[in-house]
Amino acid sequence: MSLKSRGAALLMEMGTGKSLTSIAITGALSQAGSIQRVLIVAPLSILGVWEEEFQKFAAFPYALAVLSGSSTKKLDTLRHMNGTALQVVVVNYESAWRLEKALTTWHPDLIIADEGHKIKTHNIAASKAMHRMGAKASYRLLLTGTVITNKAIDVFSQYKFLNPAIYGNSFYAFRNRYFDMVGYGNHTPVLKKSMEGELTEKLHSISYRATKAECLDLPETTDVIRQIELEPAALRIYRGLVKESYAELAGGEVTATNILTRLLRLSQLTGGFLGNDETAAVEQVSAAKLSALEDILDGAVAEGKKLVIIARFIPEIKAICKLLEKRGLGYSCITGEVKDRNEQVARFQKEPEVMAFVGQIATAGLGITLTAASTMVFYSLDYSMSNFEQTKARIHRVGQRMPCTYLYLVARGTVDEKVLAALESKADLARTLVDDYRSGRNPFAA
């Protein structure tokens, strides 16, 4: 693959191969004498993956440093990255914009934006910093399997980093050219039918897409929905919250944010837990999903198969871990609070007694391989299409030889059904719920 348009390219690869391809490109450019310094910007949770991948696949001289610790330590590490071999610096998005001045002064020749959809919002600090730094680098790569999550407008910021000549520098000029603004307050961008061809042609002008089916011989996947019946008491609480949430909407501004905020409590309840407004404590109001999960665990243990369990909320994860401990089953766990991610993954992958992996969907969906299991249970889901697709890819990737099964625990007659349906159809959940309300329907009702 050649880098076009002043060294800019987008790699859209589903679930595997992005880092390997990037390292190959990096090595070719280095051997040609075209680059000396490489900056890799990635989510915090997968910085260590780049170090491991370079050790495995880089067949050329290099020195690599992951910027971590205090700002002073990061700056000191960066100052010492000036040797004769190819210099590679890996940093997370938050630190990249905070250290923008120092990183710019370091003069990276190649900037790689890993999981580049993280800069899909054009006006946040991280995106702006990447735009500015990208403009000064000779070569730029953006890696993602989800360049468009829910809205085609997501492409602008990512391409502004890659090459502003594709869609321009002005977000508003881009939006006006390609989108109609519709919905309440004209806040929802809808791609103009007449412009679909042009937007797509430009999108592919500097992109390379490789799907799993094209580059890997991976096994089949199966989706199974397990309908869960909430207990009568929990269902009464749930229905009360539905009425309360709908009434609250009628008394204020109806926005996607307001609707999703209220949807949050309903989603928490279907998982079995609800915060007490008076005491700020979290109370367990249902054990329906835990009971269903216990049955699934029984089957997995009987067959000697490992299991990946994904949940959204910390109280759910704590309850799941407590259940595993009660059953005497070894497990690994990754949430936003866990620091030893690599150790947790290694234990699950290599140790026979570690039968389960428990992960928080917002933090365990990137940069890890969980192919020791071929079954993944979604105890609960968030609303992010990116999180959903990335998390599913943890078991369906290189090294997996068994057919993969995804089990969804869905509380019947609740918002669980709407969330899963939106993710499966790649619909914008927030916009759908706002439209429901505008049409006179209760967006929280099944």
Buried (B, 14 or more C-beta within 10 A) or exposed (E): EEBBBBBBBBBBBBBBBBBBBBBBBBBBBBEEEBBBBBBBBBBBBBBBBBBEBBEEBBEEEBBBBBBBEEEEEBEEBBEEBEEEEBBBBBBBBEBBBBBBEBBBEBEBBBBBBBBBBBBBBBEBEBBBBBBEBBBEBBBBBBBBBBBBBBBBBBBBBBBBBBBBBBBBEBBEEBBEBBBBEEBBEEEBBBBEEEBEEEBEEBBEBBBBBBEBEEBBEBEEBEEEBBEBEBBEEBBEBBBEBBEEBBEEBEEEEBBBEBBBEBBBBBBBBBBBBBBEEEEEEBEEBBBBBBEBBBEBBEEBBEEEBBBBBBBBBBBBBBBBBEBBEEBEBBBBBBBEEBEEBBEBBEBBBEEEEBBBBBBBBBBBBBBBBBBBBBBBBBBBBBBBBBBBBBBBBBBBBBEBEEEBBBBBBBBBBBBBBBBBEBBEEEBBBBBBBBBBBEEEEBBBBE
